[in-house]
Amino acid sequence: MDILSDILDHLNLKASLYFRTDLAAPWGINVPEYRNVARFHIVFTEGFWLKTEKDENIKINPGDIVFIPRGKAHSLRDQPESKVHNLNDIIERAEYKAGELLKYGEGSGKRTKLICGHLEFEDQNLHPLLSSFPDYIHIKHSNKNNLSWLNIALDFIDFESIHREPGATSMINRLSEVMFIQTLRYYMKNSPTDTLFLAALNDRYIRKSIEEIHNNPRKKWKLNDLAKVSGLSRTIYAERFNKLTGTTPIHYLTQWRVEKAKKFLKNESISIDDVALQVGYSAGTSFQKTFKKLTGLTPSAYRKSMH
């Protein structure tokens, strides 16, 4: 089981390029928080300074990529001291139209050219994997020597965003999704070993049990069964799982069953009782209570909200 693919498929990622820029120094842009997107900025000429909610100032150089995995508010500016303006105000002032070049800047200094976009995921389909990522992921140009795929993807995105040939939007969106997945892979390989949930995927014992949960959510799992799959004793397994994920094995199983149920509920031809069976509940009442406890809605109310 490829757990990462299973989770990403569940999130229903949809990429969008929201603008190319031509920014003349001095300039500063404040990007507001948007919780169900992962934003990205690709730098082609001149760098900029990224400031996060934690007041960190990070230099982003030409050829670098920065991802904001959880849509946190952040600012971009040519120099740390440059004044910032809200993105929406800048777009309105520039009379920007989708697909055009966003020109902005208060002077005639160095020009920064970026491609900015985001990947949207369904707000109802959040997963612990997303909360395990930091406020930003910075891939430096100097690190890209071992990431040949990235240079190829960036060349394609740059070309398609400029020339806008037929199918360009679909091409850019698909490449952006590939770039995001590769960025997650890169981070997972190079991230601190104590990062919650990522640490669990890197742990050969706990990963086995998570794979089984994803493979067989319908099975009547008990803690002893999952511990046996992992090759650990019940006590050690429970402690290790909680330490690496921040939750218990049974609670994660319940969460994943509910998340799977959400996808089934979108199909109105499947009855709610059948959805319950598909995710491991024999009694509809038990399923409905669990679903409402975790989502705040009954399965039928959730289905209505989706349509």
HUGIKA-V676661 format. One record per residue. N is the residue number from 0. NEAR is the number of other C-alpha atoms within 12 Angstrom. Layout:
# HUGIKA-V676661
[[N/NEAR] [N/NEAR]]
This chain:
# HUGIKA-V676661
[[0/17] [1/16] [2/25] [3/28] [4/20] [5/22] [6/28] [7/27] [8/22] [9/29] [10/29] [11/23] [12/29] [13/29] [14/30] [15/32] [16/38] [17/30] [18/34] [19/35] [20/37] [21/29] [22/36] [23/28] [24/30] [25/28] [26/36] [27/33] [28/34] [29/27] [30/32] [31/24] [32/22] [33/20] [34/24] [35/28] [36/32] [37/44] [38/41] [39/42] [40/45] [41/43] [42/38] [43/30] [44/24] [45/27] [46/34] [47/40] [48/35] [49/41] [50/32] [51/29] [52/22] [53/15] [54/14] [55/16] [56/21] [57/28] [58/26] [59/35] [60/27] [61/25] [62/31] [63/35] [64/40] [65/43] [66/40] [67/43] [68/37] [69/33] [70/32] [71/29] [72/28] [73/37] [74/37] [75/42] [76/39] [77/37] [78/28] [79/26] [80/18] [81/24] [82/19] [83/30] [84/25] [85/22] [86/27] [87/17] [88/18] [89/24] [90/26] [91/16] [92/16] [93/20] [94/15] [95/21] [96/15] [97/20] [98/24] [99/21] [100/26] [101/29] [102/28] [103/36] [104/30] [105/23] [106/16] [107/15] [108/17] [109/21] [110/27] [111/37] [112/33] [113/40] [114/41] [115/37] [116/39] [117/37] [118/38] [119/33] [120/30] [121/23] [122/23] [123/26] [124/30] [125/31] [126/32] [127/29] [128/32] [129/31] [130/24] [131/30] [132/31] [133/28] [134/29] [135/36] [136/35] [137/34] [138/37] [139/27] [140/24] [141/17] [142/19] [143/22] [144/15] [145/13] [146/20] [147/16] [148/20] [149/31] [150/27] [151/18] [152/28] [153/33] [154/23] [155/25] [156/38] [157/32] [158/21] [159/27] [160/35] [161/23] [162/17] [163/20] [164/16] [165/11] [166/13] [167/22] [168/29] [169/20] [170/25] [171/38] [172/29] [173/25] [174/34] [175/43] [176/33] [177/26] [178/38] [179/39] [180/27] [181/27] [182/34] [183/32] [184/22] [185/23] [186/27] [187/28] [188/16] [189/19] [190/23] [191/17] [192/20] [193/21] [194/27] [195/28] [196/35] [197/38] [198/31] [199/36] [200/33] [201/26] [202/25] [203/21] [204/27] [205/36] [206/32] [207/29] [208/39] [209/41] [210/30] [211/29] [212/37] [213/31] [214/21] [215/21] [216/32] [217/25] [218/21] [219/22] [220/28] [221/21] [222/27] [223/21] [224/23] [225/36] [226/31] [227/22] [228/24] [229/30] [230/20] [231/23] [232/20] [233/20] [234/19] [235/20] [236/34] [237/32] [238/20] [239/30] [240/39] [241/22] [242/23] [243/31] [244/34] [245/24] [246/21] [247/27] [248/38] [249/27] [250/24] [251/32] [252/33] [253/33] [254/30] [255/36] [256/38] [257/42] [258/38] [259/35] [260/42] [261/40] [262/29] [263/28] [264/31] [265/23] [266/19] [267/19] [268/12] [269/20] [270/19] [271/33] [272/24] [273/23] [274/35] [275/34] [276/27] [277/29] [278/39] [279/29] [280/28] [281/19] [282/18] [283/23] [284/17] [285/21] [286/31] [287/30] [288/21] [289/29] [290/34] [291/21] [292/16] [293/26] [294/24] [295/16] [296/22] [297/26] [298/38] [299/31] [300/19] [301/28] [302/25] [303/15] [304/14] [305/19] [306/11]]
